[in-house]
Amino acid sequence: MGFLKFLWYTEYDLSNYETEVHLIRLATDYITLGQWLKLKSFTGSGGEAKAFLQENEISVNNEKENRRGRKLYPGDIVNINGTEFRIET
């Protein structure tokens, strides 16, 4: 796998002032959930990612997820303990 480039920023959804949406921009076709957790500094390694997935409420596109190898594509929404992150290109 080649070098991955990512850009992160926060955008506010004006339709609901209490909802904060975090946008994650990909420069590749996909990123695995484990890589993404490390990128966002939720974890520092693959082993930590596995434990993090077991200890937290995580869903991808409203489906509970616990696989660190789950591929995230543009348009996917990751929810971690009630905070949403949207994957975009």
Rosetta constraint file for C-alpha pairs under 8 A:
AtomPair CA 4 CA 27 HARMONIC 6.87 0.50
AtomPair CA 4 CA 28 HARMONIC 6.63 0.50
AtomPair CA 5 CA 26 HARMONIC 6.67 0.50
AtomPair CA 5 CA 27 HARMONIC 5.39 0.50
AtomPair CA 5 CA 28 HARMONIC 7.27 0.50
AtomPair CA 6 CA 24 HARMONIC 7.24 0.50
AtomPair CA 6 CA 25 HARMONIC 5.79 0.50
AtomPair CA 6 CA 26 HARMONIC 5.21 0.50
AtomPair CA 6 CA 27 HARMONIC 6.14 0.50
AtomPair CA 7 CA 24 HARMONIC 6.18 0.50
AtomPair CA 7 CA 25 HARMONIC 5.12 0.50
AtomPair CA 7 CA 26 HARMONIC 6.91 0.50
AtomPair CA 8 CA 22 HARMONIC 7.69 0.50
AtomPair CA 8 CA 23 HARMONIC 6.22 0.50
AtomPair CA 8 CA 24 HARMONIC 4.93 0.50
AtomPair CA 8 CA 25 HARMONIC 6.27 0.50
AtomPair CA 9 CA 22 HARMONIC 6.36 0.50
AtomPair CA 9 CA 23 HARMONIC 5.79 0.50
AtomPair CA 9 CA 24 HARMONIC 6.83 0.50
AtomPair CA 10 CA 20 HARMONIC 7.56 0.50
AtomPair CA 10 CA 21 HARMONIC 6.36 0.50
AtomPair CA 10 CA 22 HARMONIC 4.57 0.50
AtomPair CA 10 CA 23 HARMONIC 5.90 0.50
AtomPair CA 11 CA 20 HARMONIC 6.80 0.50
AtomPair CA 11 CA 21 HARMONIC 5.64 0.50
AtomPair CA 11 CA 22 HARMONIC 6.03 0.50
AtomPair CA 11 CA 23 HARMONIC 6.78 0.50
AtomPair CA 12 CA 17 HARMONIC 7.43 0.50
AtomPair CA 12 CA 19 HARMONIC 6.99 0.50
AtomPair CA 12 CA 20 HARMONIC 5.15 0.50
AtomPair CA 12 CA 21 HARMONIC 5.83 0.50
AtomPair CA 13 CA 17 HARMONIC 6.60 0.50
AtomPair CA 13 CA 19 HARMONIC 6.20 0.50
AtomPair CA 13 CA 20 HARMONIC 6.25 0.50
AtomPair CA 13 CA 21 HARMONIC 6.40 0.50
AtomPair CA 20 CA 83 HARMONIC 7.70 0.50
AtomPair CA 20 CA 84 HARMONIC 7.51 0.50
AtomPair CA 21 CA 83 HARMONIC 7.69 0.50
AtomPair CA 21 CA 84 HARMONIC 5.74 0.50
AtomPair CA 21 CA 85 HARMONIC 5.99 0.50
AtomPair CA 21 CA 86 HARMONIC 7.03 0.50
AtomPair CA 22 CA 84 HARMONIC 6.40 0.50
AtomPair CA 22 CA 85 HARMONIC 4.59 0.50
AtomPair CA 22 CA 86 HARMONIC 6.09 0.50
AtomPair CA 23 CA 85 HARMONIC 5.70 0.50
AtomPair CA 23 CA 86 HARMONIC 4.81 0.50
AtomPair CA 23 CA 87 HARMONIC 5.98 0.50
AtomPair CA 23 CA 88 HARMONIC 6.73 0.50
AtomPair CA 24 CA 85 HARMONIC 6.84 0.50
AtomPair CA 24 CA 86 HARMONIC 5.95 0.50
AtomPair CA 24 CA 87 HARMONIC 4.75 0.50
AtomPair CA 24 CA 88 HARMONIC 5.81 0.50
AtomPair CA 25 CA 74 HARMONIC 7.90 0.50
AtomPair CA 25 CA 87 HARMONIC 5.95 0.50
AtomPair CA 25 CA 88 HARMONIC 4.63 0.50
AtomPair CA 25 CA 89 HARMONIC 4.97 0.50
AtomPair CA 26 CA 30 HARMONIC 7.12 0.50
AtomPair CA 26 CA 31 HARMONIC 7.81 0.50
AtomPair CA 26 CA 74 HARMONIC 7.35 0.50
AtomPair CA 26 CA 87 HARMONIC 7.16 0.50
AtomPair CA 26 CA 88 HARMONIC 6.11 0.50
AtomPair CA 26 CA 89 HARMONIC 4.90 0.50
AtomPair CA 27 CA 89 HARMONIC 6.42 0.50
AtomPair CA 28 CA 89 HARMONIC 7.99 0.50
AtomPair CA 29 CA 73 HARMONIC 6.61 0.50
AtomPair CA 29 CA 74 HARMONIC 7.76 0.50
AtomPair CA 30 CA 71 HARMONIC 6.10 0.50
AtomPair CA 30 CA 72 HARMONIC 5.37 0.50
AtomPair CA 30 CA 73 HARMONIC 4.78 0.50
AtomPair CA 30 CA 74 HARMONIC 7.27 0.50
AtomPair CA 31 CA 35 HARMONIC 6.42 0.50
AtomPair CA 31 CA 36 HARMONIC 6.42 0.50
AtomPair CA 31 CA 71 HARMONIC 5.65 0.50
AtomPair CA 31 CA 72 HARMONIC 5.28 0.50
AtomPair CA 31 CA 73 HARMONIC 6.95 0.50
AtomPair CA 32 CA 36 HARMONIC 6.15 0.50
AtomPair CA 32 CA 68 HARMONIC 6.61 0.50
AtomPair CA 32 CA 69 HARMONIC 5.20 0.50
AtomPair CA 32 CA 70 HARMONIC 5.34 0.50
AtomPair CA 32 CA 71 HARMONIC 4.35 0.50
AtomPair CA 32 CA 72 HARMONIC 5.72 0.50
AtomPair CA 33 CA 37 HARMONIC 6.11 0.50
AtomPair CA 33 CA 67 HARMONIC 7.44 0.50
AtomPair CA 33 CA 68 HARMONIC 4.96 0.50
AtomPair CA 33 CA 69 HARMONIC 5.89 0.50
AtomPair CA 33 CA 70 HARMONIC 5.37 0.50
AtomPair CA 33 CA 71 HARMONIC 6.19 0.50
AtomPair CA 33 CA 72 HARMONIC 6.38 0.50
AtomPair CA 34 CA 38 HARMONIC 6.43 0.50
AtomPair CA 34 CA 46 HARMONIC 6.27 0.50
AtomPair CA 34 CA 49 HARMONIC 5.69 0.50
AtomPair CA 34 CA 50 HARMONIC 7.69 0.50
AtomPair CA 34 CA 67 HARMONIC 7.98 0.50
AtomPair CA 34 CA 68 HARMONIC 4.31 0.50
AtomPair CA 34 CA 69 HARMONIC 6.17 0.50
AtomPair CA 34 CA 70 HARMONIC 7.76 0.50
AtomPair CA 35 CA 39 HARMONIC 6.11 0.50
AtomPair CA 35 CA 46 HARMONIC 7.87 0.50
AtomPair CA 35 CA 68 HARMONIC 7.85 0.50
AtomPair CA 36 CA 40 HARMONIC 6.12 0.50
AtomPair CA 37 CA 41 HARMONIC 6.19 0.50
AtomPair CA 37 CA 42 HARMONIC 5.20 0.50
AtomPair CA 37 CA 43 HARMONIC 5.80 0.50
AtomPair CA 37 CA 49 HARMONIC 6.64 0.50
AtomPair CA 38 CA 42 HARMONIC 5.89 0.50
AtomPair CA 38 CA 43 HARMONIC 4.89 0.50
AtomPair CA 38 CA 44 HARMONIC 5.45 0.50
AtomPair CA 38 CA 45 HARMONIC 6.58 0.50
AtomPair CA 38 CA 46 HARMONIC 7.96 0.50
AtomPair CA 38 CA 49 HARMONIC 7.44 0.50
AtomPair CA 42 CA 49 HARMONIC 7.81 0.50
AtomPair CA 42 CA 52 HARMONIC 7.94 0.50
AtomPair CA 43 CA 48 HARMONIC 5.54 0.50
AtomPair CA 43 CA 49 HARMONIC 5.55 0.50
AtomPair CA 43 CA 52 HARMONIC 7.30 0.50
AtomPair CA 44 CA 48 HARMONIC 6.33 0.50
AtomPair CA 44 CA 49 HARMONIC 7.49 0.50
AtomPair CA 45 CA 49 HARMONIC 6.20 0.50
AtomPair CA 46 CA 50 HARMONIC 6.31 0.50
AtomPair CA 46 CA 68 HARMONIC 7.78 0.50
AtomPair CA 47 CA 51 HARMONIC 6.52 0.50
AtomPair CA 48 CA 52 HARMONIC 5.98 0.50
AtomPair CA 49 CA 53 HARMONIC 6.11 0.50
AtomPair CA 49 CA 68 HARMONIC 6.70 0.50
AtomPair CA 50 CA 54 HARMONIC 6.52 0.50
AtomPair CA 50 CA 66 HARMONIC 7.65 0.50
AtomPair CA 50 CA 67 HARMONIC 7.53 0.50
AtomPair CA 50 CA 68 HARMONIC 6.33 0.50
AtomPair CA 51 CA 55 HARMONIC 6.22 0.50
AtomPair CA 52 CA 56 HARMONIC 6.07 0.50
AtomPair CA 53 CA 57 HARMONIC 7.49 0.50
AtomPair CA 53 CA 58 HARMONIC 6.80 0.50
AtomPair CA 53 CA 65 HARMONIC 7.66 0.50
AtomPair CA 53 CA 66 HARMONIC 5.15 0.50
AtomPair CA 53 CA 67 HARMONIC 7.38 0.50
AtomPair CA 53 CA 68 HARMONIC 7.45 0.50
AtomPair CA 54 CA 66 HARMONIC 6.42 0.50
AtomPair CA 56 CA 80 HARMONIC 7.06 0.50
AtomPair CA 56 CA 81 HARMONIC 6.54 0.50
AtomPair CA 57 CA 64 HARMONIC 7.58 0.50
AtomPair CA 57 CA 79 HARMONIC 7.85 0.50
AtomPair CA 57 CA 80 HARMONIC 5.84 0.50
AtomPair CA 57 CA 81 HARMONIC 5.13 0.50
AtomPair CA 58 CA 64 HARMONIC 5.92 0.50
AtomPair CA 58 CA 65 HARMONIC 5.75 0.50
AtomPair CA 58 CA 66 HARMONIC 7.18 0.50
AtomPair CA 58 CA 78 HARMONIC 7.14 0.50
AtomPair CA 58 CA 79 HARMONIC 5.54 0.50
AtomPair CA 58 CA 80 HARMONIC 4.65 0.50
AtomPair CA 58 CA 81 HARMONIC 6.44 0.50
AtomPair CA 59 CA 63 HARMONIC 5.00 0.50
AtomPair CA 59 CA 64 HARMONIC 4.15 0.50
AtomPair CA 59 CA 65 HARMONIC 5.01 0.50
AtomPair CA 59 CA 78 HARMONIC 5.76 0.50
AtomPair CA 59 CA 79 HARMONIC 5.17 0.50
AtomPair CA 59 CA 80 HARMONIC 6.80 0.50
AtomPair CA 60 CA 64 HARMONIC 6.49 0.50
AtomPair CA 60 CA 65 HARMONIC 6.28 0.50
AtomPair CA 60 CA 76 HARMONIC 6.72 0.50
AtomPair CA 60 CA 77 HARMONIC 5.59 0.50
AtomPair CA 60 CA 78 HARMONIC 4.55 0.50
AtomPair CA 60 CA 79 HARMONIC 6.37 0.50
AtomPair CA 61 CA 76 HARMONIC 5.96 0.50
AtomPair CA 61 CA 77 HARMONIC 5.13 0.50
AtomPair CA 61 CA 78 HARMONIC 6.48 0.50
AtomPair CA 61 CA 79 HARMONIC 7.99 0.50
AtomPair CA 62 CA 77 HARMONIC 7.82 0.50
AtomPair CA 62 CA 79 HARMONIC 7.74 0.50
AtomPair CA 72 CA 76 HARMONIC 6.23 0.50
AtomPair CA 72 CA 87 HARMONIC 7.28 0.50
AtomPair CA 73 CA 87 HARMONIC 6.51 0.50
AtomPair CA 73 CA 88 HARMONIC 7.59 0.50
AtomPair CA 74 CA 86 HARMONIC 7.85 0.50
AtomPair CA 74 CA 87 HARMONIC 4.79 0.50
AtomPair CA 74 CA 88 HARMONIC 4.30 0.50
AtomPair CA 74 CA 89 HARMONIC 5.71 0.50
AtomPair CA 75 CA 86 HARMONIC 6.52 0.50
AtomPair CA 75 CA 87 HARMONIC 5.40 0.50
AtomPair CA 75 CA 88 HARMONIC 5.71 0.50
AtomPair CA 76 CA 86 HARMONIC 5.95 0.50
AtomPair CA 76 CA 87 HARMONIC 5.36 0.50
AtomPair CA 76 CA 88 HARMONIC 7.78 0.50
AtomPair CA 77 CA 84 HARMONIC 6.57 0.50
AtomPair CA 77 CA 85 HARMONIC 5.62 0.50
AtomPair CA 77 CA 86 HARMONIC 4.52 0.50
AtomPair CA 77 CA 87 HARMONIC 6.28 0.50
AtomPair CA 78 CA 84 HARMONIC 5.72 0.50
AtomPair CA 78 CA 85 HARMONIC 5.08 0.50
AtomPair CA 78 CA 86 HARMONIC 6.37 0.50
AtomPair CA 78 CA 87 HARMONIC 7.86 0.50
AtomPair CA 79 CA 83 HARMONIC 5.38 0.50
AtomPair CA 79 CA 84 HARMONIC 4.44 0.50
AtomPair CA 79 CA 85 HARMONIC 6.26 0.50
AtomPair CA 80 CA 84 HARMONIC 6.58 0.50
